[in-house]
Amino acid sequence: MITTYNGKSMIQHIAQYINKTTTFQEVTNHVTTMREERTLNYKVIDSAEVDGEPWRTVRCNKEISTWIRTQDGSWQEHIDQSWNIYANTFDISEELYMMLVLKFGK
């Protein structure tokens, strides 16, 4: 079975981050992190204050991603510094985050 991450095989995903100075240990750490994230329901990646309100960047599984998309207004698909959009990463309000925790657990 080929492991996928954001629509790419694990090897394709990791190949984006490898250069001449990348060590084997760095690749191993990256693979370990990706495997751990596959078993989690969601993970808070970052938090920030937006217009005086706390928001969180959350990476989540498919079930939670589908649920977030059904919620009204208090979420955005996360866009990184390189203008990449990820299907399973969202910027969500604190209120929506609390609903997520109550519905899916910590």
N, CA, C and O atoms as a GROMACS GRO file, in nm:
protein
  424
    1MET      N    1   0.084  -0.119   0.000
    1MET     CA    2   0.000   0.000   0.000
    1MET      C    3   0.088   0.125   0.000
    1MET      O    4   0.182   0.135   0.080
    2ILE      N    5   0.060   0.217  -0.087
    2ILE     CA    6   0.136   0.341  -0.095
    2ILE      C    7   0.075   0.443   0.000
    2ILE      O    8  -0.045   0.470  -0.006
    3THR      N    9   0.156   0.498   0.085
    3THR     CA   10   0.111   0.599   0.179
    3THR      C   11   0.104   0.733   0.107
    3THR      O   12   0.200   0.772   0.040
    4THR      N   13  -0.009   0.804   0.120
    4THR     CA   14  -0.023   0.933   0.056
    4THR      C   15  -0.032   1.043   0.161
    4THR      O   16  -0.073   1.020   0.275
    5TYR      N   17   0.008   1.162   0.119
    5TYR     CA   18   0.007   1.278   0.206
    5TYR      C   19  -0.023   1.398   0.118
    5TYR      O   20   0.056   1.434   0.031
    6ASN      N   21  -0.140   1.460   0.140
    6ASN     CA   22  -0.185   1.571   0.057
    6ASN      C   23  -0.186   1.535  -0.091
    6ASN      O   24  -0.146   1.615  -0.176
    7GLY      N   25  -0.231   1.413  -0.122
    7GLY     CA   26  -0.246   1.370  -0.260
    7GLY      C   27  -0.120   1.322  -0.328
    7GLY      O   28  -0.124   1.288  -0.446
    8LYS      N   29  -0.010   1.317  -0.258
    8LYS     CA   30   0.116   1.271  -0.316
    8LYS      C   31   0.165   1.151  -0.237
    8LYS      O   32   0.130   1.134  -0.120
    9SER      N   33   0.245   1.067  -0.302
    9SER     CA   34   0.304   0.957  -0.225
    9SER      C   35   0.401   1.018  -0.125
    9SER      O   36   0.447   1.130  -0.142
   10MET      N   37   0.431   0.943  -0.020
   10MET     CA   38   0.521   0.991   0.083
   10MET      C   39   0.657   1.028   0.022
   10MET      O   40   0.718   1.127   0.061
   11ILE      N   41   0.702   0.947  -0.073
   11ILE     CA   42   0.832   0.972  -0.136
   11ILE      C   43   0.829   1.103  -0.215
   11ILE      O   44   0.923   1.181  -0.208
   12GLN      N   45   0.720   1.127  -0.291
   12GLN     CA   46   0.708   1.252  -0.367
   12GLN      C   47   0.706   1.372  -0.272
   12GLN      O   48   0.768   1.475  -0.299
   13HIS      N   49   0.633   1.358  -0.163
   13HIS     CA   50   0.622   1.468  -0.067
   13HIS      C   51   0.758   1.500  -0.005
   13HIS      O   52   0.797   1.617   0.003
   14ILE      N   53   0.830   1.398   0.039
   14ILE     CA   54   0.960   1.420   0.102
   14ILE      C   55   1.063   1.472   0.002
   14ILE      O   56   1.150   1.550   0.038
   15ALA      N   57   1.053   1.427  -0.122
   15ALA     CA   58   1.149   1.471  -0.225
   15ALA      C   59   1.148   1.622  -0.243
   15ALA      O   60   1.250   1.680  -0.283
   16GLN      N   61   1.036   1.688  -0.213
   16GLN     CA   62   1.029   1.833  -0.222
   16GLN      C   63   1.124   1.902  -0.124
   16GLN      O   64   1.169   2.014  -0.149
   17TYR      N   65   1.153   1.836  -0.014
   17TYR     CA   66   1.230   1.898   0.093
   17TYR      C   67   1.376   1.853   0.098
   17TYR      O   68   1.452   1.899   0.183
   18ILE      N   69   1.415   1.765   0.008
   18ILE     CA   70   1.552   1.714   0.009
   18ILE      C   71   1.640   1.799  -0.081
   18ILE      O   72   1.603   1.833  -0.194
   19ASN      N   73   1.757   1.832  -0.030
   19ASN     CA   74   1.858   1.899  -0.111
   19ASN      C   75   1.994   1.838  -0.078
   19ASN      O   76   2.000   1.737  -0.008
   20LYS      N   77   2.099   1.896  -0.127
   20LYS     CA   78   2.233   1.838  -0.110
   20LYS      C   79   2.278   1.830   0.036
   20LYS      O   80   2.364   1.749   0.070
   21THR      N   81   2.221   1.913   0.122
   21THR     CA   82   2.266   1.915   0.261
   21THR      C   83   2.172   1.839   0.356
   21THR      O   84   2.197   1.837   0.477
   22THR      N   85   2.066   1.777   0.304
   22THR     CA   86   1.971   1.704   0.387
   22THR      C   87   2.035   1.575   0.438
   22THR      O   88   2.093   1.498   0.361
   23THR      N   89   2.022   1.553   0.567
   23THR     CA   90   2.079   1.431   0.626
   23THR      C   91   1.974   1.321   0.629
   23THR      O   92   1.854   1.347   0.618
   24PHE      N   93   2.021   1.199   0.643
   24PHE     CA   94   1.931   1.085   0.654
   24PHE      C   95   1.842   1.099   0.777
   24PHE      O   96   1.724   1.063   0.772
   25GLN      N   97   1.895   1.151   0.886
   25GLN     CA   98   1.819   1.171   1.009
   25GLN      C   99   1.703   1.269   0.987
   25GLN      O  100   1.594   1.248   1.040
   26GLU      N  101   1.725   1.374   0.911
   26GLU     CA  102   1.618   1.470   0.882
   26GLU      C  103   1.505   1.404   0.804
   26GLU      O  104   1.388   1.428   0.831
   27VAL      N  105   1.540   1.321   0.707
   27VAL     CA  106   1.438   1.249   0.630
   27VAL      C  107   1.362   1.153   0.720
   27VAL      O  108   1.240   1.144   0.713
   28THR      N  109   1.434   1.081   0.805
   28THR     CA  110   1.372   0.988   0.898
   28THR      C  111   1.275   1.060   0.992
   28THR      O  112   1.165   1.011   1.016
   29ASN      N  113   1.315   1.174   1.044
   29ASN     CA  114   1.228   1.252   1.132
   29ASN      C  115   1.102   1.297   1.058
   29ASN      O  116   0.992   1.295   1.114
   30HIS      N  117   1.118   1.338   0.933
   30HIS     CA  118   1.005   1.383   0.852
   30HIS      C  119   0.905   1.268   0.830
   30HIS      O  120   0.784   1.288   0.844
   31VAL      N  121   0.955   1.151   0.796
   31VAL     CA  122   0.869   1.034   0.776
   31VAL      C  123   0.798   0.997   0.905
   31VAL      O  124   0.678   0.968   0.903
   32THR      N  125   0.868   0.998   1.016
   32THR     CA  126   0.808   0.965   1.146
   32THR      C  127   0.696   1.062   1.180
   32THR      O  128   0.589   1.021   1.225
   33THR      N  129   0.718   1.189   1.158
   33THR     CA  130   0.616   1.291   1.184
   33THR      C  131   0.494   1.268   1.097
   33THR      O  132   0.381   1.277   1.144
   34MET      N  133   0.515   1.238   0.969
   34MET     CA  134   0.403   1.213   0.878
   34MET      C  135   0.322   1.092   0.923
   34MET      O  136   0.199   1.095   0.919
   35ARG      N  137   0.388   0.987   0.966
   35ARG     CA  138   0.317   0.867   1.013
   35ARG      C  139   0.237   0.896   1.139
   35ARG      O  140   0.124   0.849   1.153
   36GLU      N  141   0.294   0.972   1.230
   36GLU     CA  142   0.223   1.007   1.353
   36GLU      C  143   0.099   1.089   1.322
   36GLU      O  144  -0.006   1.068   1.384
   37GLU      N  145   0.109   1.182   1.228
   37GLU     CA  146  -0.003   1.267   1.194
   37GLU      C  147  -0.118   1.188   1.131
   37GLU      O  148  -0.234   1.227   1.144
   38ARG      N  149  -0.086   1.078   1.063
   38ARG     CA  150  -0.191   0.996   1.002
   38ARG      C  151  -0.280   0.930   1.106
   38ARG      O  152  -0.395   0.899   1.078
   39THR      N  153  -0.228   0.908   1.225
   39THR     CA  154  -0.306   0.841   1.328
   39THR      C  155  -0.384   0.939   1.416
   39THR      O  156  -0.467   0.896   1.496
   40LEU      N  157  -0.359   1.068   1.403
   40LEU     CA  158  -0.426   1.169   1.484
   40LEU      C  159  -0.555   1.214   1.418
   40LEU      O  160  -0.565   1.216   1.295
   41ASN      N  161  -0.654   1.250   1.498
   41ASN     CA  162  -0.775   1.312   1.444
   41ASN      C  163  -0.745   1.452   1.395
   41ASN      O  164  -0.784   1.490   1.284
   42TYR      N  165  -0.676   1.529   1.479
   42TYR     CA  166  -0.637   1.665   1.440
   42TYR      C  167  -0.516   1.707   1.521
   42TYR      O  168  -0.484   1.650   1.625
   43LYS      N  169  -0.450   1.810   1.470
   43LYS     CA  170  -0.331   1.862   1.538
   43LYS      C  171  -0.328   2.013   1.518
   43LYS      O  172  -0.341   2.061   1.406
   44VAL      N  173  -0.312   2.087   1.628
   44VAL     CA  174  -0.298   2.232   1.619
   44VAL      C  175  -0.155   2.263   1.577
   44VAL      O  176  -0.060   2.225   1.647
   45ILE      N  177  -0.139   2.330   1.465
   45ILE     CA  178  -0.007   2.363   1.411
   45ILE      C  179   0.039   2.499   1.459
   45ILE      O  180   0.158   2.520   1.486
   46ASP      N  181  -0.055   2.594   1.469
   46ASP     CA  182  -0.020   2.731   1.504
   46ASP      C  183  -0.144   2.800   1.560
   46ASP      O  184  -0.256   2.753   1.541
   47SER      N  185  -0.122   2.910   1.626
   47SER     CA  186  -0.233   2.994   1.670
   47SER      C  187  -0.190   3.139   1.659
   47SER      O  188  -0.072   3.172   1.672
   48ALA      N  189  -0.288   3.225   1.633
   48ALA     CA  190  -0.260   3.367   1.616
   48ALA      C  191  -0.386   3.446   1.647
   48ALA      O  192  -0.496   3.391   1.652
   49GLU      N  193  -0.368   3.575   1.669
   49GLU     CA  194  -0.480   3.663   1.692
   49GLU      C  195  -0.513   3.734   1.561
   49GLU      O  196  -0.426   3.795   1.498
   50VAL      N  197  -0.640   3.724   1.520
   50VAL     CA  198  -0.687   3.788   1.396
   50VAL      C  199  -0.800   3.883   1.433
   50VAL      O  200  -0.903   3.840   1.486
   51ASP      N  201  -0.782   4.010   1.407
   51ASP     CA  202  -0.880   4.113   1.441
   51ASP      C  203  -0.923   4.104   1.587
   51ASP      O  204  -1.041   4.118   1.620
   52GLY      N  205  -0.825   4.080   1.674
   52GLY     CA  206  -0.851   4.074   1.817
   52GLY      C  207  -0.910   3.942   1.865
   52GLY      O  208  -0.939   3.928   1.984
   53GLU      N  209  -0.929   3.847   1.776
   53GLU     CA  210  -0.987   3.717   1.812
   53GLU      C  211  -0.884   3.606   1.791
   53GLU      O  212  -0.808   3.611   1.694
   54PRO      N  213  -0.879   3.507   1.880
   54PRO     CA  214  -0.783   3.397   1.862
   54PRO      C  215  -0.831   3.300   1.753
   54PRO      O  216  -0.948   3.262   1.749
   55TRP      N  217  -0.738   3.261   1.664
   55TRP     CA  218  -0.763   3.162   1.559
   55TRP      C  219  -0.654   3.058   1.567
   55TRP      O  220  -0.545   3.085   1.616
   56ARG      N  221  -0.683   2.938   1.519
   56ARG     CA  222  -0.586   2.830   1.520
   56ARG      C  223  -0.573   2.770   1.380
   56ARG      O  224  -0.670   2.764   1.304
   57THR      N  225  -0.452   2.726   1.347
   57THR     CA  226  -0.429   2.650   1.226
   57THR      C  227  -0.428   2.503   1.267
   57THR      O  228  -0.349   2.462   1.352
   58VAL      N  229  -0.518   2.424   1.206
   58VAL     CA  230  -0.539   2.285   1.245
   58VAL      C  231  -0.524   2.194   1.124
   58VAL      O  232  -0.582   2.220   1.018
   59ARG      N  233  -0.445   2.087   1.139
   59ARG     CA  234  -0.436   1.982   1.038
   59ARG      C  235  -0.520   1.866   1.089
   59ARG      O  236  -0.505   1.825   1.204
   60CYS      N  237  -0.609   1.812   1.004
   60CYS     CA  238  -0.701   1.710   1.053
   60CYS      C  239  -0.725   1.599   0.952
   60CYS      O  240  -0.685   1.608   0.836
   61ASN      N  241  -0.791   1.493   0.999
   61ASN     CA  242  -0.820   1.380   0.912
   61ASN      C  243  -0.938   1.414   0.820
   61ASN      O  244  -0.996   1.522   0.830
   62LYS      N  245  -0.972   1.322   0.731
   62LYS     CA  246  -1.074   1.346   0.630
   62LYS      C  247  -1.212   1.370   0.692
   62LYS      O  248  -1.285   1.458   0.647
   63GLU      N  249  -1.246   1.292   0.794
   63GLU     CA  250  -1.376   1.308   0.859
   63GLU      C  251  -1.393   1.448   0.916
   63GLU      O  252  -1.497   1.512   0.897
   64ILE      N  253  -1.293   1.496   0.986
   64ILE     CA  254  -1.300   1.629   1.047
   64ILE      C  255  -1.296   1.737   0.940
   64ILE      O  256  -1.364   1.839   0.952
   65SER      N  257  -1.216   1.717   0.835
   65SER     CA  258  -1.211   1.813   0.724
   65SER      C  259  -1.349   1.832   0.663
   65SER      O  260  -1.391   1.944   0.637
   66THR      N  261  -1.419   1.721   0.642
   66THR     CA  262  -1.554   1.727   0.586
   66THR      C  263  -1.648   1.801   0.681
   66THR      O  264  -1.729   1.883   0.637
   67TRP      N  265  -1.637   1.774   0.809
   67TRP     CA  266  -1.721   1.842   0.908
   67TRP      C  267  -1.693   1.992   0.911
   67TRP      O  268  -1.787   2.071   0.915
   68ILE      N  269  -1.566   2.032   0.910
   68ILE     CA  270  -1.532   2.175   0.912
   68ILE      C  271  -1.594   2.247   0.794
   68ILE      O  272  -1.645   2.358   0.809
   69ARG      N  273  -1.590   2.184   0.677
   69ARG     CA  274  -1.645   2.248   0.557
   69ARG      C  275  -1.796   2.270   0.566
   69ARG      O  276  -1.851   2.353   0.493
   70THR      N  277  -1.865   2.199   0.654
   70THR     CA  278  -2.009   2.218   0.670
   70THR      C  279  -2.043   2.330   0.768
   70THR      O  280  -2.159   2.370   0.778
   71GLN      N  281  -1.944   2.380   0.840
   71GLN     CA  282  -1.967   2.485   0.939
   71GLN      C  283  -1.971   2.622   0.871
   71GLN      O  284  -1.902   2.645   0.772
   72ASP      N  285  -2.052   2.710   0.924
   72ASP     CA  286  -2.070   2.841   0.863
   72ASP      C  287  -1.962   2.941   0.904
   72ASP      O  288  -1.942   2.965   1.022
   73GLY      N  289  -1.895   2.998   0.807
   73GLY     CA  290  -1.817   3.119   0.819
   73GLY      C  291  -1.692   3.130   0.902
   73GLY      O  292  -1.610   3.217   0.873
   74SER      N  293  -1.670   3.048   1.002
   74SER     CA  294  -1.558   3.073   1.092
   74SER      C  295  -1.436   2.987   1.061
   74SER      O  296  -1.365   2.946   1.153
   75TRP      N  297  -1.411   2.960   0.932
   75TRP     CA  298  -1.294   2.884   0.891
   75TRP      C  299  -1.248   2.929   0.752
   75TRP      O  300  -1.326   2.984   0.674
   76GLN      N  301  -1.122   2.906   0.725
   76GLN     CA  302  -1.062   2.932   0.594
   76GLN      C  303  -0.967   2.818   0.564
   76GLN      O  304  -0.905   2.763   0.655
   77GLU      N  305  -0.954   2.782   0.436
   77GLU     CA  306  -0.851   2.684   0.402
   77GLU      C  307  -0.717   2.753   0.422
   77GLU      O  308  -0.699   2.868   0.382
   78HIS      N  309  -0.624   2.683   0.483
   78HIS     CA  310  -0.494   2.740   0.517
   78HIS      C  311  -0.409   2.757   0.391
   78HIS      O  312  -0.400   2.666   0.309
   79ILE      N  313  -0.347   2.873   0.378
   79ILE     CA  314  -0.254   2.900   0.267
   79ILE      C  315  -0.119   2.931   0.330
   79ILE      O  316  -0.109   3.020   0.415
   80ASP      N  317  -0.015   2.858   0.289
   80ASP     CA  318   0.117   2.880   0.349
   80ASP      C  319   0.192   2.994   0.280
   80ASP      O  320   0.138   3.061   0.192
   81GLN      N  321   0.317   3.016   0.322
   81GLN     CA  322   0.398   3.127   0.270
   81GLN      C  323   0.424   3.116   0.120
   81GLN      O  324   0.450   3.217   0.055
   82SER      N  325   0.417   2.995   0.065
   82SER     CA  326   0.440   2.974  -0.079
   82SER      C  327   0.309   2.969  -0.157
   82SER      O  328   0.308   2.929  -0.273
   83TRP      N  329   0.200   3.008  -0.095
   83TRP     CA  330   0.067   3.011  -0.154
   83TRP      C  331   0.015   2.871  -0.187
   83TRP      O  332  -0.064   2.855  -0.279
   84ASN      N  333   0.058   2.771  -0.112
   84ASN     CA  334   0.006   2.635  -0.126
   84ASN      C  335  -0.117   2.620  -0.038
   84ASN      O  336  -0.121   2.670   0.074
   85ILE      N  337  -0.217   2.549  -0.090
   85ILE     CA  338  -0.337   2.519  -0.013
   85ILE      C  339  -0.338   2.369   0.012
   85ILE      O  340  -0.311   2.290  -0.079
   86TYR      N  341  -0.370   2.329   0.135
   86TYR     CA  342  -0.372   2.188   0.172
   86TYR      C  343  -0.515   2.146   0.204
   86TYR      O  344  -0.586   2.218   0.276
   87ALA      N  345  -0.557   2.032   0.152
   87ALA     CA  346  -0.695   1.986   0.168
   87ALA      C  347  -0.732   1.956   0.312
   87ALA      O  348  -0.850   1.955   0.347
   88ASN      N  349  -0.634   1.933   0.396
   88ASN     CA  350  -0.664   1.892   0.534
   88ASN      C  351  -0.616   1.992   0.638
   88ASN      O  352  -0.607   1.958   0.756
   89THR      N  353  -0.586   2.115   0.599
   89THR     CA  354  -0.536   2.215   0.693
   89THR      C  355  -0.624   2.340   0.685
   89THR      O  356  -0.649   2.393   0.577
   90PHE      N  357  -0.669   2.386   0.802
   90PHE     CA  358  -0.763   2.497   0.807
   90PHE      C  359  -0.720   2.600   0.911
   90PHE      O  360  -0.655   2.566   1.010
   91ASP      N  361  -0.758   2.724   0.889
   91ASP     CA  362  -0.751   2.829   0.990
   91ASP      C  363  -0.893   2.840   1.043
   91ASP      O  364  -0.986   2.870   0.968
   92ILE      N  365  -0.909   2.816   1.174
   92ILE     CA  366  -1.043   2.816   1.233
   92ILE      C  367  -1.048   2.908   1.354
   92ILE      O  368  -0.949   2.929   1.423
   93SER      N  369  -1.167   2.961   1.379
   93SER     CA  370  -1.187   3.048   1.494
   93SER      C  371  -1.178   2.966   1.623
   93SER      O  372  -1.189   2.844   1.621
   94GLU      N  373  -1.158   3.035   1.732
   94GLU     CA  374  -1.152   2.970   1.863
   94GLU      C  375  -1.284   2.900   1.894
   94GLU      O  376  -1.285   2.790   1.951
   95GLU      N  377  -1.394   2.962   1.858
   95GLU     CA  378  -1.526   2.903   1.881
   95GLU      C  379  -1.540   2.770   1.805
   95GLU      O  380  -1.586   2.671   1.862
   96LEU      N  381  -1.501   2.768   1.678
   96LEU     CA  382  -1.508   2.645   1.600
   96LEU      C  383  -1.411   2.541   1.653
   96LEU      O  384  -1.441   2.422   1.652
   97TYR      N  385  -1.295   2.585   1.700
   97TYR     CA  386  -1.199   2.491   1.759
   97TYR      C  387  -1.260   2.424   1.882
   97TYR      O  388  -1.244   2.304   1.901
   98MET      N  389  -1.328   2.500   1.966
   98MET     CA  390  -1.391   2.442   2.085
   98MET      C  391  -1.499   2.342   2.046
   98MET      O  392  -1.513   2.238   2.111
   99MET      N  393  -1.575   2.372   1.941
   99MET     CA  394  -1.676   2.277   1.892
   99MET      C  395  -1.608   2.150   1.842
   99MET      O  396  -1.658   2.040   1.866
  100LEU      N  397  -1.497   2.164   1.773
  100LEU     CA  398  -1.421   2.049   1.722
  100LEU      C  399  -1.374   1.961   1.838
  100LEU      O  400  -1.387   1.839   1.833
  101VAL      N  401  -1.320   2.023   1.942
  101VAL     CA  402  -1.271   1.948   2.059
  101VAL      C  403  -1.386   1.876   2.127
  101VAL      O  404  -1.372   1.760   2.166
  102LEU      N  405  -1.499   1.943   2.143
  102LEU     CA  406  -1.615   1.879   2.207
  102LEU      C  407  -1.669   1.763   2.124
  102LEU      O  408  -1.708   1.660   2.179
  103LYS      N  409  -1.671   1.780   1.993
  103LYS     CA  410  -1.728   1.676   1.906
  103LYS      C  411  -1.633   1.557   1.886
  103LYS      O  412  -1.677   1.442   1.889
  104PHE      N  413  -1.502   1.584   1.867
  104PHE     CA  414  -1.408   1.478   1.830
  104PHE      C  415  -1.310   1.443   1.942
  104PHE      O  416  -1.229   1.351   1.925
  105GLY      N  417  -1.314   1.513   2.053
  105GLY     CA  418  -1.224   1.483   2.164
  105GLY      C  419  -1.088   1.549   2.149
  105GLY      O  420  -1.057   1.605   2.044
  106LYS      N  421  -1.008   1.541   2.253
  106LYS     CA  422  -0.875   1.604   2.256
  106LYS      C  423  -0.773   1.514   2.198
  106LYS      O  424  -0.655   1.549   2.191
   0.00000   0.00000   0.00000
